[in-house]
């Protein structure tokens, strides 16, 4: 019985320790566990940025979290952190913008399932409501020795980059 008293079970009125938020919709999406933990940490930092009024010209909250600090906080190498940031960017859950010359990047955490931001962009960077126009793009050489160019026709939204 004395063993049971030493275990710190959660009771009905127990105050929970601090935690980082992770939207439940992200579970089962194919993201790596490490990317989800990084996302949760950045989302937590975004709440601090809200309190400190760290916003861009459109009112979007950004996070400044240096790679070396993230590396120490999550006990991962800086290379791993960069790979995870790229994974979140590719999934449309994070956008990076330069903070300026010799300044840290601004990281914009995007909520899962969000379709349209305040700037009129969707999470994949295309402009909403733009007309579609055909574009012929020449692909570059596939390797050093094979320098043939392929023509491919794409349809894109006005203002969209590739």
N, C-alpha and C positions, 0 to 999 in steps of 0.2 A: 504493500500500500504506500509506503514512503516513496517508492520509485514513481508512482503516478503523480505525486504532489510536485516532483521536481520538473516534470514535463510541462512546458509552457503551451498548453492547448488554447485554442481560440475559443473564447466564451461569447455569449450573446452580446455583452457590452464591452468587449475587448477593443481597445483602440488599435487599429492596424498600423504597422510601420509605413514609412513613406514608400511609394512605389512609382514606377513609370507606366504611363498608359500605353496599351496596345489595343487598337481596334480589333474586335473579335472577327470582323469581316476579312482580316488579313490572314487568318489561320486557314490553311489549305489552299493558298493561292499559288503555291509553287516557289515562293520566295524562300531563301535559305533562312534557317533559324537565326544565324548571326545578323543577317540583313534586317530581320524583324526586330531584333534587340537594338540594333543601331537606330532603326526608325523610331522605336519607342523612346530611346534616349534623346533623339532630336526633337520629337514631339514634346517631351517633357521640357526641354530647353526652350521650345517655342512659347510655352506658357510664361516663362520668365521674360522672354522678349516682348510678349504682349504687355506685361506689367511695366517694362522699361521703355515702351513706345518705340521699339525698333521696327520701323515700317519704311517701305519705299514710297515713291511718289504716288502710287495707286492705293496705298493703305495696306498692302500685303506685309504681313509679319515675316521677318527673316531672322535667321539664327547665325551667329558667328561662333563657331566651335572648332578651334584649330585641330588639325589631324593628330598632332602629338598628344594633345590632351585627350582626344577621343581614344587614342591608342592606349594610353595609361588607364583611362576609366574602364574600358571594356576588356583590358588585358589581351589586346590583339596587336599585331605589328602594324606599322603605318601602311605597308603595302596591302595588308588585308583590309584596313579601313578604306583605302582608296578603291579597292575592288568592290567593297560593299556599297560605297557611295555610288559607284557606277551602276551597280545592280538596281539600286533604288531610283536612279535617274532613268534608266532604261525601262523601268516599270511604271514611270510617270508619277512616282510618289515623292520625288524630290527634284528641285531645279536649282542649278548653281548660277550665280551671277558674280562677276568680278566686283570686288569692293573698290577697285581703283588701283592705280599704280602703287605697288609695294604694300598693299593692304589685303587683309584676308577676304576670301570669298564670302558672299552672302548665300546662305542655304535657305531655300523656301520649301517648307514641309507642306506637302499637298495631302489633303484628306482622301482616303480611299473612296472611290466612287464619285468624287466630285467631277462634274461635267464641265462647268464653265467658271472661270475666274473673273475677277473684277476688270481685268484688262481686255475681256472679250476673247480670251484664248481658252481652248480646251487643254486638258492635261498633256496631250501629245504635241502641243505647240502650234496647232493649226488655228486659223482665225475662223470664228463662227460666222456663218451667214455669207461667206465669200463665194463668188462664182468659180466654177471649175473650168479650167482651160487645159488643153493638151500641151505637153512639153516633151520635146525630144532631148534626151540626155545621152551624151557620149560617155560610156564607161572608160575609165583609164586602163592602162595595161594591167594584165593579171599578174605578170611577173617580169623580170628584167629581160628575158629572152623573147617572150611572146608579146610583141608590141602592137597587136591588132586591137582595133577599137570596135566595140559592139554598140549598136544603136538600140535604145529601148524607149518606148513611148510611155510616159507616166501621165496621170491626171492628178492635178494638185489644186489646192485651195489658194486663192490669191493671198499673198503675204506669207505663205508657207515656205520654209526652207527645207532642204534635204541634205 
